Amino acid sequence: MAITASMVKELRERTGAGMMECKKALVETNGDIDAAIEFLRKSGQAKADKKAGRTAAEGRVVIKTSDDGRSAAIVEVNCETDFVANDDNFTRFADAVARLVLEKRPATLEELLAASLDGGTVEEVRRGLVAKIGENITVRRFQLLDVSGQLGQYLHGNRIGVLVDLEGGSPELAKDIAMHIAASKPVCVSADEVEPALIEKEREIFRAQAEESGKPAEIVEKMVTGRINKFLKEITLLGQPFVKNPDETVEKLLQRENASVKRFVRLEVGEGIEKKSENFAEEVMAQVKGA
């Protein structure tokens, strides 16, 4: 059967696949549009599986909030390059996933990937996008925040996103606190929320360093206690100097504004993902070869 331009155009509009891929699919299926769609889906899945092992440490963080301002979803979706992170297809997918999280409130990542999106599941749409764009794409993580106070939010470009549940204060303060969290990267709100194992690990390191000074045991213990207290101030929101006024801690600011932070969420693109260091020429050749 002769494959016409109108058939290729229809298949492209229905699948979003490239012109050559659509023509190949129609040739393979003797011009049967529905069979060609199935062919492209299978082809896309194969390509997605092939690219699944490639590091996806770029991407974007997306925030969506409910109309009443009482709930928000924050999602990290990853790809391999900055270029794709700004691609319209990728950004639309990331936005759609964030809206889905807010509307459907999945409990796990597996539940999110199995949720319905654009006539398929999130996972099926993701695989199709991998085939279309040519990079590994992953929905890495998400969180939902239901606030009892005011919702503070801040996006630093598309790479860092923060949500804050602020009791008391004002919308301006909630945003300021969110901006501070984006910049200063606290681990938790207060010292009593820090994992005991993390404190003990740091204590062992500080003690080993202090013992090298040759000072008496009681002096060493005081040095360790002092360093632990300094460490806790550095990693907790309340102990940090406020970015807009370093002479004042966040704790003092909140006390002055008669406010308190109940909870916050901070996501940063690629955080904790080990990026492969590759020779640029080898990387280009690998892409040319379709690896």
N, C-alpha and C positions, 0 to 999 in steps of 0.2 A: 504493500500500500504506500502511495506517495505521501510523504510528510510535508505538509504545507506550513507556511509562515504563520497562518492564523491558528493552527493547532499548537505550534510552539508557543505563540503568544498566550493562548488560553491556559496552557500548562504552567507557564511562568507566573501568570496572575493568580493561579490557584495554589501554587506551591512556593513561590518566591525563589525557586532554584535558578541557576544560571542558564543562559540560552543554549549553550553546548550540551549541558547536562540534560536539559529538557528534550533536545533533539535526539540525543542518544537513547533516552528512556522511551521515546515514541518509536524509534527504530526497533528497539529490543522488544517492544510490545505490539508491533505491527499497527501503530496508530490508535490503540485503545487508551483513551485518556485516563480512565479509572485505573487500569492496570499500570499505566505509566506513573501515576501518583504512588501506587503501592511500591513500584520499582524504586522510585526516588526515596521513599521512606526507608526501604531496606538499605539502599545505598548510603543514605545519611547515617543510619545506625552503625554501619560498618566503619564509616569515616570517624564517627564520634568515638567508637571503641578504640580505633587506631590512635586517636589523639588524646585519649583519656590519661595516658601516663605523662603527658607534657605539663610542665609547671605553669600554673595559672596564678600569678601573684600580683597582677594589675587588676583593674576593674573599677567599680564604684560602689559607694554606700548610698542607699536611698532611704528616705524617711517619708512615711505617709501618716497623717493624723486624721482622727475621726472628726466629723462636723462639730460635735459638742466639745472637742478639745480635751476629752477625758481619757482617750486611748491613743497610742501611737505604735507603729511598727517600724523597725529599723532592720535593713537587710544588706548583706554584703554579697555581691555577685562578681565573680572573678573571670578574667580572660588573661591572655598572655602578653599583650602590648597596650601601651597608652593609646595608640591609634584606634584600636578596636574599642577601647573603653569609651571613646567618644563617638563611635559609630551609631547611627540612628537606630538600626535594628537591635543593637545590644542595649542601648539606653531604654528603648521601648520595652524590651523583655525585662530588664531590671525593674522598671516602674510597675509593670504588670504583676511581677512576683511580689513586690512590696504591697501593692493594693490587695492582692490575694491574701497575704498574711494578715492584713488588717481586717478584711472581711470574713475570712474563714477561720482564723485563729487556730492554725494547726499546732499540735503539741510537739511534734518532732519534725526533723528535716525530711525523714522518709514520708511522713504524712503530707508535707508540703509538696514534695516531688510527685506524689501520686494524685494531687488535687487537679481538678479540671481547669484547663486554660486554653482558650482559642481552638476549641474542637478536639483537643487531645489532653494529655496530662502535661504538667510542668516539665517532667523529664523528657517527654516526647518532643515538646517544643524546644527544649534545650538541645537535644540531639540534632534536631533539624537546623538549628542556628549554628551549631558546630560545623555541619556539612556546608552550610551556605557561606559562612564567614571564613572558615578554614583555620580557626584556632580552637584550642580547648577552652571550654566555658564551664564554670561550675557555680552552682548556688551553694555558697559555703556555710552561711549561718544567718540566723535572724533572732530577734527578740521582740516581745510585745511588752509594752509598759502601760499599765492602767494607773492613773494618778488619783491620789486622794486630795491633792492640793492643786498647784498650778503646773502646767506642763511647760517645761523649758526645752527648747530644741535649737540645735546649731549644726550647720553643715559647713565644713571647711573645704571649699571646692567640691569635689566629688569623692574625696579620699578619707575624710574623717567625719563621723556623725556622732552626735551626742543627744541623749534624751535625759531629762531631769524631772523628778517629782519633788516640787518645792512646796512645803507647807508654810503659809504666811507669805510675807514679802510682796513682790509685785511682778508683773510680766517682764519688766525690764531687768529685775534682779535675776529672775529665772533664766533669761537669755544670757546674762553676764556669767552666771555660774556655769552654764553649758559651754560658753566660750572658754572659760578658764579650764574646764575639764578637758576640752579638746587640746589646749595648749600644754597643760601641765601633766596630763596622763596619770591621775591618781589611780591606785589599785582599788580602793574602797572609800567609804565615807569617813569612818573613824578607826582609831587604833584597835578597838575591841572587835572589829570585823576582820582583821588580818589573820590569815591562817597561822596557827601556832607552829606548824612545821616550817613555814617560811621564816618566822622569827628565830626559831632554833637554829636553822641553817645559817642565818646571818650572825647569830651569837657565836657559833663555832668559828666562823671566819674571823670575826672581830677579836675573839679570845686568842686565836693563834697569832694574829698580828700584834696584839698587845703584849703577849708573853715574850715576843722577840725583843722587847725593850729592856728586859731583865729586871723590871720593877717588882716589888713585893706583890704577893697574891691579892691582898686587899686593894692595892692600887690598880692592879690589872682588872679586878672586878668592877671597880668604879669606872674605869675607862670603857669597859665593855657596855656597862649600863648607859653611859653617856652616848655612846655610838648607836646603841639600839634606839634610844629615845630620838636621836637625830634622824635615824633611818625611818622610824615610824612617821615623823613629821613630813618627811620628803615624799612618802608614798600614799599618805592619806589626804583626802580632800580638806578636812578641817585643819590639818597642820600646815598646809602649804601657804606661802605668801600669795595673796590675791594678785593676779596678773596686772590688773589695772592700778593697783596700789600696793607694791611690794612691802611697804611698811606695816601693812595690816594683814593678818592671816584671814583665811576664808571663815574660820570659826568666829573671829571677832566681828567680821562683816555681817555674818548671819545673826549674831547676837544683837548687833546694833539695829538691824532691820527687823528684829523679832521674827526670824524665819528659821527653818531647818530643812535640810535635804533628807528626804526619806529614802531615796534610791536614785541611782543613775546608771545609764548604759552608755558605753563608749565603744564604737567599732572603728577600726582603721584598716584600710585596704592592705591586704598582704601581710598583716601583722602575724608573726609566728610562722610564716611560710618560708622555707629555705629556698632561696633562688639559686638556680644553677648558674655558675660562671662559665660562659662559653666564649670561645674565640669568635670574633665578629664575622670573619671571613667564612669560618666553618658553619656558623649559624645561617648565613645567607645561602651557602651552598646546600645546606640541609633543607631550607625552605624551597629552593629551586627544584630539588629532587622530590619534594612533597613528603619529606620525612616528618 
